[in-house]
Amino acid sequence: DALPIFDHPAKANMFLIQELVRHLTEPKDTIIDPFAGTGTLMIALLEGRNVILIDIEPTFIEGLNRTRDLWFEGEPPMNIQSDLTIIQGDCRQKIKDLNFLCDATIFSPPYSNILSSGGETRTGPSDRITPDVIAAYGGKQASPQNLGRLNPFFFEHGMTRVYKMLHKRLVPDAPMAIISKDAMQAGRRLMISEKIIRQAQRNGFKLEQWEKWKVPFSSYRAPAKALGIKTVEDEDILIFRRV
């Protein structure tokens, strides 16, 4: 069975994604998410946008395909006039393989070594995670090319390639929206968004907006908070433009 979407450690908020889609794109635009996960960006289909979802893990691809079948072939099917493309593989290569340009990208990047310690995150949020998630999202069962498995050095090189490939496959002035969350390590907040900004700007993107919002209730943060573990309560919304 596909991994339940509620077990994914980095789900994007559906309403936030919907507002970003409406704010940054127009009907018939094509939006790409190189780290699709549970496929929250599919909400853009209901806004008349075309969507490209890439994920490296078969578990999540299976979940995306099930959702696609439900939306497009259910009884009755939803009235969707837009195109959905689901691609399994390493986004660093799959973005390069696209033979057309996209109008925007909206995504949440992974953390390096997010689950490398087998249940206690080192650089990810101080949240409780399940063995199934460890297996599917960066653990020993995951693809060796999964960026969430890489140490910080190789992760940075991997993300640099992602930004370079996105720059080549986006139209000029295309928006790139990144949802980022800082992490707690030994009681200290790691400013992950600052690293993302520096890396994106080195690879052809200009920061246009940097907003923060308080994340709604999280089933992962709640147990940690109950144990007195410090957690990050907000997310950053980083909006760039391709230059």
Beta strands, then each sheet from edge to edge (+ up, - down):
strand 1: 30-33
strand 2: 50-55
strand 3: 84-88
strand 4: 104-107
strand 5: 175-180
strand 6: 183-185
strand 7: 188-190
strand 8: 205-214
strand 9: 234-242
sheet 1: 3+ 2+ 1+ 4+ 5+ 9- 8+
sheet 2: 6+ 7-
end
